[in-house]
Amino acid sequence: MKNLTGKILCKMLKGNGWKIPCKNGSHYVCINDKGEKIIIPVFEDDELKNGLAKAIFKKANLLSLYYSMNNVQ
């Protein structure tokens, strides 16, 4: 996966029903309607590593979106 930053990932989660109620330093806290929480590191324009991005998508139940972005099935 190329060019996936924390900011872009936050926007993707927000578009899928997650809310970003607070920011703690360089980390955004995302919460869904069930109260599940995901913390995303946002370091300027640094890209997220593939393993971290996949883990965040998995926790957000958006793993199919991760695979579609990578053209993998």
Summary of the structure (lengths in Angstrom):
residues: 73
radius of gyration: 11.6
end to end distance: 14.1
largest distance: 35.8
contacts: 176
relative contact order: 0.22
helix: 37%
strand: 25%
